[in-house]
Amino acid sequence: MRQMTGLNELREQGRMTMTWIEQEHGWVAAPEEILKALSKDGFEECKREMTTSRRDRRPAGGVWQGVDTRTGSVASAIWVDRPAWDEAVVFIAIDGESLGDCSVLSLERDP
């Protein structure tokens, strides 16, 4: 089992670095910080796309996927920008399993 040290560090910092919001079922965080943490945890970016609003063409959110070539694990992050908030709501999954507030941030692969 390998710990997700980058994500754990963000989560343990508290403040608004990475905070679980139950009613959103997602993390309030800066997407770039999440992506850096996933990269630190061994995931190499293989896809990144940004979405824009049709009205003003501002970024409305995005999607990122990375693969850990050592383990074959896949990480996904999807974020939605909220105009009234400083940070986005980010949804994170590792190998298709959502990482929520009570999730243990570690990776374990079947042999």
TIMI-2910 file (N, C-alpha, C, CB; in pm, 1 decimal, decimal comma, always signed):
<rs>
+----------+----------+----------+----------+----------+----------+----------+----------+----------+----------+----------+----------+------+
!      n_x !      n_y !      n_z !     ca_x !     ca_y !     ca_z !      c_x !      c_y !      c_z !     cb_x !     cb_y !     cb_z ! resn !
+----------+----------+----------+----------+----------+----------+----------+----------+----------+----------+----------+----------+------+
!    +85,2 !   -117,7 !     +0,0 !     +0,0 !     +0,0 !     +0,0 !    +89,9 !   +124,2 !     +0,0 !    -97,0 !     -0,3 !   +123,3 !  Met !
!    +57,2 !   +221,7 !    -83,6 !   +134,3 !   +344,7 !    -93,1 !    +45,9 !   +461,2 !    -50,6 !   +189,0 !   +365,8 !   -237,1 !  Arg !
!    +93,6 !   +542,5 !    +39,2 !    +17,4 !   +657,5 !    +86,5 !    +13,8 !   +767,0 !    -19,3 !    +77,2 !   +711,6 !   +216,8 !  Gln !
!    -94,7 !   +840,6 !    -22,2 !   -111,2 !   +955,0 !   -111,7 !    -60,8 !  +1078,3 !    -37,3 !   -261,7 !   +972,5 !   -157,4 !  Met !
!    +70,7 !  +1094,4 !    -27,2 !   +128,0 !  +1199,8 !    +56,1 !    +92,7 !  +1339,5 !     +8,6 !   +276,6 !  +1185,4 !    +60,8 !  Thr !
!    +91,7 !  +1363,0 !   -122,1 !    +60,4 !  +1496,7 !   -172,5 !    -80,1 !  +1540,4 !   -135,4 !    +76,9 !  +1500,9 !   -322,7 !  Gly !
!   -179,2 !  +1453,9 !   -158,5 !   -317,4 !  +1487,5 !   -122,6 !   -334,3 !  +1495,9 !    +28,4 !   -414,5 !  +1384,1 !   -180,3 !  Leu !
!   -269,5 !  +1406,2 !   +102,7 !   -280,0 !  +1411,1 !   +249,2 !   -224,6 !  +1541,9 !   +303,2 !   -205,8 !  +1292,4 !   +312,8 !  Asn !
!   -112,8 !  +1589,3 !   +247,0 !    -55,5 !  +1715,8 !   +293,4 !   -152,1 !  +1831,1 !   +271,0 !    +77,0 !  +1744,0 !   +222,1 !  Glu !
!   -215,5 !  +1835,4 !   +154,2 !   -313,8 !  +1941,0 !   +128,1 !   -429,9 !  +1933,6 !   +226,7 !   -366,3 !  +1930,8 !    -15,6 !  Leu !
!   -479,2 !  +1815,1 !   +247,9 !   -595,0 !  +1796,0 !   +336,6 !   -561,0 !  +1833,5 !   +480,5 !   -643,9 !  +1650,3 !   +330,6 !  Arg !
!   -441,1 !  +1798,7 !   +525,4 !   -402,1 !  +1826,2 !   +663,4 !   -374,1 !  +1973,7 !   +687,4 !   -280,3 !  +1745,2 !   +699,8 !  Glu !
!   -344,5 !  +2049,1 !   +580,9 !   -318,2 !  +2191,6 !   +597,4 !   -444,3 !  +2267,2 !   +637,5 !   -261,2 !  +2249,9 !   +468,9 !  Gln !
!   -561,0 !  +2207,1 !   +610,3 !   -686,3 !  +2270,2 !   +650,6 !   -707,9 !  +2402,1 !   +580,3 !   -689,0 !  +2291,2 !   +799,9 !  Gly !
!   -741,4 !  +2503,5 !   +656,3 !   -776,8 !  +2633,8 !   +602,0 !   -866,4 !  +2613,0 !   +481,7 !   -650,6 !  +2715,4 !   +563,9 !  Arg !
!   -833,8 !  +2668,2 !   +368,4 !   -913,7 !  +2644,8 !   +248,8 !   -830,6 !  +2573,9 !   +143,0 !   -969,0 !  +2776,9 !   +193,8 !  Met !
!   -719,2 !  +2511,0 !   +182,3 !   -634,9 !  +2444,5 !    +84,4 !   -708,8 !  +2328,8 !    +19,1 !   -506,4 !  +2395,0 !   +149,5 !  Thr !
!   -772,0 !  +2245,8 !    +99,5 !   -849,0 !  +2131,9 !    +48,6 !   -950,2 !  +2096,1 !   +157,0 !   -755,5 !  +2007,8 !    +12,3 !  Met !
!  -1072,7 !  +2141,0 !   +139,3 !  -1175,3 !  +2123,6 !   +241,4 !  -1295,1 !  +2051,1 !   +182,4 !  -1217,8 !  +2259,4 !   +300,1 !  Thr !
!  -1340,7 !  +1945,7 !   +251,0 !  -1456,2 !  +1869,0 !   +206,0 !  -1583,8 !  +1946,7 !   +235,4 !  -1460,2 !  +1730,2 !   +274,0 !  Trp !
!  -1670,8 !  +1958,3 !   +134,1 !  -1800,9 !  +2023,1 !   +149,5 !  -1906,6 !  +1916,7 !   +124,2 !  -1817,6 !  +2146,2 !    +51,4 !  Ile !
!  -1971,5 !  +1871,3 !   +229,8 !  -2066,5 !  +1759,8 !   +220,4 !  -2179,8 !  +1788,4 !   +121,9 !  -2124,8 !  +1729,3 !   +357,7 !  Glu !
!  -2239,3 !  +1908,9 !   +128,8 !  -2353,8 !  +1936,0 !    +40,8 !  -2314,2 !  +1937,7 !   -106,6 !  -2417,7 !  +2069,1 !    +77,8 !  Gln !
!  -2186,4 !  +1958,6 !   -137,9 !  -2138,7 !  +1954,5 !   -276,5 !  -2085,5 !  +1815,4 !   -313,7 !  -2028,9 !  +2060,1 !   -297,6 !  Glu !
!  -2060,1 !  +1732,5 !   -212,3 !  -1996,6 !  +1601,3 !   -232,2 !  -1864,4 !  +1615,3 !   -306,1 !  -2090,1 !  +1507,2 !   -310,0 !  His !
!  -1791,2 !  +1721,7 !   -271,7 !  -1663,4 !  +1748,1 !   -336,6 !  -1573,8 !  +1831,8 !   -247,7 !  -1684,5 !  +1817,9 !   -470,0 !  Gly !
!  -1454,9 !  +1856,1 !   -296,5 !  -1353,7 !  +1931,8 !   -224,7 !  -1351,9 !  +2075,1 !   -275,2 !  -1215,0 !  +1866,9 !   -240,5 !  Trp !
!  -1344,9 !  +2171,9 !   -186,4 !  -1320,7 !  +2309,3 !   -226,3 !  -1169,6 !  +2326,5 !   -223,3 !  -1395,1 !  +2413,5 !   -132,1 !  Val !
!  -1115,0 !  +2357,6 !   -339,6 !   -969,3 !  +2366,1 !   -351,3 !   -932,6 !  +2438,3 !   -480,2 !   -904,9 !  +2225,0 !   -347,9 !  Ala !
!   -806,7 !  +2476,5 !   -488,8 !   -752,6 !  +2529,5 !   -613,1 !   -716,7 !  +2409,4 !   -700,4 !   -627,4 !  +2623,0 !   -587,6 !  Ala !
!   -776,6 !  +2395,5 !   -816,8 !   -748,2 !  +2278,4 !   -900,9 !   -599,5 !  +2255,0 !   -924,4 !   -817,0 !  +2293,6 !  -1033,5 !  Pro !
!   -522,9 !  +2359,9 !   -946,4 !   -379,4 !  +2342,7 !   -971,3 !   -308,8 !  +2277,8 !   -852,8 !   -314,7 !  +2477,3 !  -1002,4 !  Glu !
!   -353,4 !  +2308,9 !   -731,7 !   -293,3 !  +2247,6 !   -612,5 !   -323,3 !  +2097,4 !   -608,5 !   -345,8 !  +2316,4 !   -483,6 !  Glu !
!   -445,6 !  +2060,5 !   -644,6 !   -482,5 !  +1918,6 !   -648,8 !   -399,3 !  +1846,6 !   -754,4 !   -634,0 !  +1901,6 !   -678,4 !  Ile !
!   -384,9 !  +1907,9 !   -871,7 !   -309,6 !  +1845,0 !   -979,8 !   -162,6 !  +1829,9 !   -943,0 !   -323,2 !  +1926,3 !  -1108,4 !  Leu !
!   -105,3 !  +1929,3 !   -876,2 !    +33,4 !  +1919,0 !   -829,6 !    +47,2 !  +1805,0 !   -729,5 !    +79,7 !  +2051,9 !   -765,9 !  Lys !
!    -49,2 !  +1793,0 !   -638,7 !    -44,6 !  +1686,6 !   -537,5 !    -54,0 !  +1549,6 !   -603,2 !   -158,5 !  +1704,1 !   -435,0 !  Ala !
!   -143,0 !  +1534,0 !   -701,8 !   -154,8 !  +1405,8 !   -771,9 !    -25,3 !  +1373,0 !   -846,5 !   -274,0 !  +1408,6 !   -870,3 !  Leu !
!    +36,5 !  +1473,9 !   -906,1 !   +164,9 !  +1452,4 !   -973,2 !   +271,8 !  +1410,7 !   -872,8 !   +208,9 !  +1579,5 !  -1047,7 !  Ser !
!   +272,5 !  +1474,8 !   -756,5 !   +367,8 !  +1439,3 !   -650,7 !   +347,8 !  +1294,4 !   -606,2 !   +352,6 !  +1534,5 !   -529,9 !  Lys !
!   +223,0 !  +1248,2 !   -613,9 !   +191,5 !  +1110,6 !   -574,1 !   +219,3 !  +1009,5 !   -684,5 !    +46,5 !  +1100,9 !   -532,7 !  Asp !
!   +278,7 !  +1054,5 !   -795,9 !   +323,5 !   +962,0 !   -899,2 !   +237,2 !   +953,9 !  -1023,8 !   +333,2 !   +829,2 !   -841,8 !  Gly !
!   +134,4 !  +1036,7 !  -1033,6 !    +47,2 !  +1033,6 !  -1150,8 !    +99,5 !  +1128,7 !  -1257,1 !    -97,4 !  +1070,0 !  -1112,4 !  Phe !
!   +121,6 !  +1075,3 !  -1376,2 !   +169,3 !  +1155,4 !  -1488,3 !    +50,0 !  +1198,3 !  -1572,5 !   +272,1 !  +1076,3 !  -1574,1 !  Glu !
!    +42,2 !  +1327,4 !  -1599,9 !    -70,4 !  +1380,4 !  -1676,7 !    -78,0 !  +1316,5 !  -1814,8 !    -58,8 !  +1532,3 !  -1689,9 !  Glu !
!   -197,3 !  +1270,5 !  -1850,2 !   -219,0 !  +1217,8 !  -1985,0 !   -333,2 !  +1290,6 !  -2055,2 !   -248,3 !  +1067,7 !  -1979,3 !  Cys !
!   -413,1 !  +1366,4 !  -1979,6 !   -521,8 !  +1443,0 !  -2041,1 !   -556,3 !  +1560,8 !  -1951,8 !   -647,1 !  +1353,9 !  -2065,0 !  Lys !
!   -578,6 !  +1675,2 !  -2016,9 !   -625,6 !  +1794,2 !  -1944,7 !   -708,1 !  +1876,0 !  -2042,7 !   -505,2 !  +1879,1 !  -1885,6 !  Arg !
!   -827,3 !  +1909,9 !  -2001,1 !   -918,1 !  +1991,3 !  -2083,3 !   -982,4 !  +2096,2 !  -1994,6 !  -1027,2 !  +1903,1 !  -2153,1 !  Glu !
!  -1004,9 !  +2212,4 !  -2051,9 !  -1075,3 !  +2320,0 !  -1982,7 !  -1208,1 !  +2343,1 !  -2053,5 !   -989,8 !  +2451,3 !  -1978,8 !  Met !
!  -1309,0 !  +2378,4 !  -1976,7 !  -1438,6 !  +2413,8 !  -2034,4 !  -1460,0 !  +2563,7 !  -2016,2 !  -1554,8 !  +2331,9 !  -1968,2 !  Thr !
!  -1540,4 !  +2621,0 !  -2102,8 !  -1568,8 !  +2763,7 !  -2091,7 !  -1719,6 !  +2786,3 !  -2091,3 !  -1502,3 !  +2842,1 !  -2207,4 !  Thr !
!  -1757,8 !  +2900,5 !  -2038,5 !  -1896,8 !  +2941,9 !  -2039,5 !  -1931,6 !  +2989,7 !  -2179,9 !  -1923,5 !  +3053,0 !  -1933,7 !  Ser !
!  -2049,5 !  +2957,3 !  -2225,0 !  -2090,8 !  +3003,2 !  -2358,0 !  -2109,3 !  +3154,7 !  -2362,1 !  -2220,6 !  +2934,1 !  -2399,9 !  Arg !
!  -2150,4 !  +3211,9 !  -2250,2 !  -2179,1 !  +3355,6 !  -2249,3 !  -2053,7 !  +3441,9 !  -2254,6 !  -2258,2 !  +3390,9 !  -2126,5 !  Arg !
!  -1962,7 !  +3420,8 !  -2161,4 !  -1847,8 !  +3510,5 !  -2152,1 !  -1713,8 !  +3443,4 !  -2182,9 !  -1842,5 !  +3570,0 !  -2015,2 !  Asp !
!  -1715,3 !  +3317,0 !  -2216,7 !  -1595,7 !  +3241,1 !  -2254,7 !  -1492,4 !  +3228,8 !  -2142,0 !  -1530,9 !  +3306,0 !  -2374,4 !  Arg !
!  -1532,0 !  +3258,1 !  -2019,0 !  -1443,0 !  +3238,2 !  -1904,0 !  -1436,9 !  +3090,0 !  -1871,6 !  -1491,2 !  +3319,7 !  -1780,0 !  Arg !
!  -1325,1 !  +3044,2 !  -1813,0 !  -1319,0 !  +2902,4 !  -1773,4 !  -1430,0 !  +2868,7 !  -1674,7 !  -1181,8 !  +2869,3 !  -1711,3 !  Pro !
!  -1501,7 !  +2760,8 !  -1702,8 !  -1610,1 !  +2716,4 !  -1614,9 !  -1570,2 !  +2592,6 !  -1536,5 !  -1736,3 !  +2688,3 !  -1695,9 !  Ala !
!  -1461,0 !  +2530,6 !  -1574,3 !  -1415,3 !  +2410,2 !  -1506,8 !  -1319,5 !  +2334,3 !  -1594,4 !  -1532,5 !  +2321,9 !  -1468,0 !  Gly !
!  -1296,0 !  +2208,8 !  -1556,7 !  -1203,4 !  +2128,6 !  -1634,8 !  -1197,1 !  +1985,2 !  -1588,0 !  -1067,1 !  +2188,6 !  -1630,0 !  Gly !
!  -1117,2 !  +1908,3 !  -1660,6 !  -1096,9 !  +1767,6 !  -1628,8 !   -948,7 !  +1735,3 !  -1648,0 !  -1187,3 !  +1675,3 !  -1718,0 !  Val !
!   -897,7 !  +1647,3 !  -1563,3 !   -756,7 !  +1605,9 !  -1569,0 !   -751,5 !  +1457,0 !  -1540,6 !   -667,6 !  +1686,5 !  -1466,6 !  Trp !
!   -666,8 !  +1386,7 !  -1613,4 !   -642,3 !  +1245,1 !  -1585,8 !   -493,1 !  +1219,9 !  -1587,0 !   -714,0 !  +1154,2 !  -1688,8 !  Gln !
!   -452,1 !  +1133,1 !  -1496,4 !   -312,0 !  +1094,8 !  -1488,4 !   -299,6 !   +946,6 !  -1459,3 !   -239,5 !  +1176,5 !  -1381,3 !  Gly !
!   -187,3 !   +889,6 !  -1501,7 !   -161,8 !   +746,6 !  -1482,0 !    -31,4 !   +731,3 !  -1404,5 !   -155,1 !   +670,2 !  -1619,1 !  Val !
!    -33,2 !   +642,1 !  -1306,7 !    +88,6 !   +602,6 !  -1237,0 !   +142,9 !   +483,2 !  -1314,3 !    +62,1 !   +567,7 !  -1083,5 !  Asp !
!   +248,7 !   +504,3 !  -1389,9 !   +300,7 !   +398,3 !  -1476,6 !   +360,4 !   +281,9 !  -1398,3 !   +405,1 !   +455,0 !  -1569,9 !  Thr !
!   +393,4 !   +304,2 !  -1272,3 !   +448,0 !   +194,3 !  -1190,1 !   +339,6 !    +97,8 !  -1146,1 !   +519,6 !   +249,9 !  -1067,0 !  Arg !
!   +220,2 !   +151,4 !  -1118,3 !   +113,2 !    +67,0 !  -1063,0 !     -3,8 !    +46,7 !  -1158,3 !    +62,4 !   +127,2 !   -935,2 !  Thr !
!    -14,2 !   +132,2 !  -1259,4 !   -128,4 !   +125,3 !  -1349,9 !   -251,4 !   +197,9 !  -1297,2 !   -163,0 !    -17,8 !  -1376,4 !  Gly !
!   -242,3 !   +261,5 !  -1181,8 !   -355,0 !   +335,1 !  -1125,3 !   -383,7 !   +460,5 !  -1207,7 !   -326,8 !   +372,7 !   -978,6 !  Ser !
!   -511,2 !   +495,9 !  -1213,5 !   -555,1 !   +614,2 !  -1286,7 !   -620,4 !   +710,9 !  -1189,4 !   -653,1 !   +576,4 !  -1401,4 !  Val !
!   -578,6 !   +835,5 !  -1195,4 !   -638,6 !   +941,0 !  -1113,3 !   -715,4 !  +1035,8 !  -1204,0 !   -530,0 !  +1018,1 !  -1031,8 !  Ala !
!   -830,4 !  +1080,7 !  -1157,7 !   -911,8 !  +1177,4 !  -1231,6 !   -951,0 !  +1290,9 !  -1138,1 !  -1038,3 !  +1109,8 !  -1292,4 !  Ser !
!   -950,3 !  +1410,3 !  -1191,4 !   -998,4 !  +1526,9 !  -1117,9 !  -1087,6 !  +1605,8 !  -1212,4 !   -879,6 !  +1615,2 !  -1063,5 !  Ala !
!  -1206,0 !  +1638,0 !  -1165,4 !  -1300,1 !  +1720,4 !  -1240,3 !  -1333,2 !  +1838,6 !  -1151,2 !  -1430,2 !  +1640,0 !  -1282,0 !  Ile !
!  -1328,5 !  +1958,8 !  -1205,2 !  -1359,0 !  +2074,9 !  -1122,6 !  -1458,4 !  +2167,0 !  -1191,3 !  -1231,8 !  +2151,0 !  -1089,5 !  Trp !
!  -1534,5 !  +2235,1 !  -1105,5 !  -1635,4 !  +2330,9 !  -1149,4 !  -1606,1 !  +2461,5 !  -1076,5 !  -1782,7 !  +2279,3 !  -1120,7 !  Val !
!  -1582,0 !  +2566,7 !  -1153,3 !  -1559,4 !  +2697,1 !  -1092,6 !  -1691,5 !  +2756,0 !  -1046,6 !  -1489,2 !  +2792,0 !  -1191,1 !  Asp !
!  -1691,9 !  +2811,8 !   -927,8 !  -1809,7 !  +2879,9 !   -873,0 !  -1777,3 !  +3028,6 !   -868,6 !  -1848,4 !  +2824,8 !   -729,4 !  Arg !
!  -1846,5 !  +3111,5 !   -946,7 !  -1813,0 !  +3254,5 !   -953,6 !  -1806,9 !  +3324,6 !   -818,2 !  -1912,8 !  +3324,6 !  -1039,3 !  Pro !
!  -1890,8 !  +3285,5 !   -725,0 !  -1894,3 !  +3352,9 !   -594,9 !  -1785,8 !  +3301,9 !   -499,3 !  -2031,2 !  +3334,6 !   -531,1 !  Ala !
!  -1716,0 !  +3194,8 !   -535,5 !  -1614,0 !  +3135,9 !   -448,8 !  -1475,0 !  +3166,0 !   -503,8 !  -1634,9 !  +2983,2 !   -435,4 !  Trp !
!  -1377,2 !  +3170,5 !   -413,4 !  -1238,0 !  +3190,7 !   -455,2 !  -1180,2 !  +3066,2 !   -521,3 !  -1152,1 !  +3230,1 !   -335,4 !  Asp !
!  -1231,9 !  +2950,1 !   -483,6 !  -1177,6 !  +2824,5 !   -534,1 !  -1289,3 !  +2741,1 !   -595,5 !  -1106,6 !  +2746,1 !   -421,6 !  Glu !
!  -1250,8 !  +2635,5 !   -665,8 !  -1346,4 !  +2550,0 !   -736,0 !  -1390,4 !  +2434,0 !   -647,1 !  -1285,2 !  +2496,7 !   -866,8 !  Ala !
!  -1496,1 !  +2366,3 !   -690,2 !  -1534,3 !  +2238,7 !   -630,4 !  -1466,4 !  +2132,2 !   -715,9 !  -1693,4 !  +2219,2 !   -624,2 !  Val !
!  -1387,4 !  +2046,4 !   -650,4 !  -1308,9 !  +1946,2 !   -721,5 !  -1354,4 !  +1807,0 !   -678,9 !  -1157,2 !  +1965,2 !   -694,7 !  Val !
!  -1377,5 !  +1722,8 !   -777,8 !  -1415,8 !  +1583,1 !   -754,5 !  -1296,5 !  +1497,6 !   -795,3 !  -1546,8 !  +1543,0 !   -835,5 !  Phe !
!  -1250,5 !  +1412,6 !   -703,8 !  -1129,9 !  +1333,4 !   -726,6 !  -1165,6 !  +1185,2 !   -720,6 !  -1019,7 !  +1367,9 !   -622,2 !  Ile !
!  -1110,1 !  +1108,6 !   -814,4 !  -1129,3 !   +962,8 !   -813,8 !   -996,2 !   +896,7 !   -845,5 !  -1239,3 !   +918,8 !   -916,8 !  Ala !
!   -972,5 !   +784,7 !   -778,1 !   -856,1 !   +700,3 !   -805,8 !   -910,4 !   +564,0 !   -844,2 !   -757,6 !   +691,2 !   -681,7 !  Ile !
!   -874,7 !   +518,7 !   -962,8 !   -923,3 !   +390,9 !  -1014,9 !  -1075,3 !   +379,6 !  -1005,0 !   -857,9 !   +275,5 !   -939,9 !  Asp !
!  -1144,4 !   +490,2 !  -1032,9 !  -1290,0 !   +490,8 !  -1034,3 !  -1355,9 !   +505,3 !   -898,5 !  -1337,7 !   +367,5 !  -1096,6 !  Gly !
!  -1278,4 !   +509,4 !   -792,3 !  -1333,0 !   +524,9 !   -656,5 !  -1321,5 !   +670,5 !   -612,9 !  -1258,9 !   +432,1 !   -555,5 !  Glu !
!  -1434,3 !   +732,5 !   -581,8 !  -1433,7 !   +871,5 !   -538,5 !  -1361,3 !   +887,0 !   -405,8 !  -1576,1 !   +924,3 !   -527,1 !  Ser !
!  -1285,8 !   +995,3 !   -395,7 !  -1220,4 !  +1027,7 !   -269,2 !  -1303,7 !  +1132,6 !   -198,9 !  -1074,2 !  +1077,6 !   -291,0 !  Leu !
!  -1368,4 !  +1093,1 !    -91,8 !  -1449,2 !  +1183,8 !    -11,6 !  -1381,0 !  +1214,8 !   +118,7 !  -1586,4 !  +1125,2 !    +14,0 !  Gly !
!  -1450,4 !  +1282,5 !   +206,0 !  -1394,2 !  +1325,5 !   +333,8 !  -1343,2 !  +1209,0 !   +417,2 !  -1497,3 !  +1402,3 !   +412,3 !  Asp !
!  -1414,3 !  +1099,0 !   +416,9 !  -1376,2 !   +986,4 !   +501,1 !  -1285,3 !   +887,2 !   +427,6 !  -1500,6 !   +915,0 !   +551,1 !  Cys !
!  -1252,4 !   +917,2 !   +303,3 !  -1167,2 !   +826,8 !   +226,4 !  -1027,5 !   +822,4 !   +285,1 !  -1161,5 !   +869,5 !    +79,6 !  Ser !
!   -972,2 !   +704,9 !   +287,7 !   -832,4 !   +689,0 !   +324,1 !   -753,6 !   +720,4 !   +199,4 !   -800,4 !   +544,7 !   +379,4 !  Val !
!   -667,2 !   +820,1 !   +205,4 !   -592,7 !   +860,5 !    +88,1 !   -468,9 !   +772,3 !    +72,0 !   -553,2 !  +1008,9 !    +97,5 !  Leu !
!   -493,4 !   +649,8 !    +26,7 !   -385,6 !   +557,0 !     -2,5 !   -426,0 !   +474,9 !   -122,3 !   -353,3 !   +466,6 !   +118,9 !  Ser !
!   -327,4 !   +418,2 !   -186,8 !   -353,6 !   +335,2 !   -303,4 !   -321,0 !   +191,2 !   -270,8 !   -272,5 !   +383,0 !   -424,9 !  Leu !
!   -407,6 !   +103,7 !   -313,3 !   -382,0 !    -37,8 !   -295,3 !   -432,8 !   -108,1 !   -420,7 !   -450,8 !    -93,7 !   -164,8 !  Glu !
!   -346,4 !   -184,3 !   -484,4 !   -383,6 !   -256,3 !   -606,7 !   -387,9 !   -403,8 !   -575,8 !   -284,3 !   -227,1 !   -722,9 !  Arg !
!   -479,7 !   -473,8 !   -642,6 !   -484,2 !   -619,0 !   -629,7 !   -360,6 !   -678,2 !   -696,1 !   -614,3 !   -676,9 !   -692,6 !  Asp !
!   -303,6 !   -783,7 !   -636,4 !   -184,3 !   -843,5 !   -698,1 !   -214,0 !   -907,4 !   -830,7 !   -123,7 !   -945,9 !   -606,8 !  Pro !
+----------+----------+----------+----------+----------+----------+----------+----------+----------+----------+----------+----------+------+
</rs>
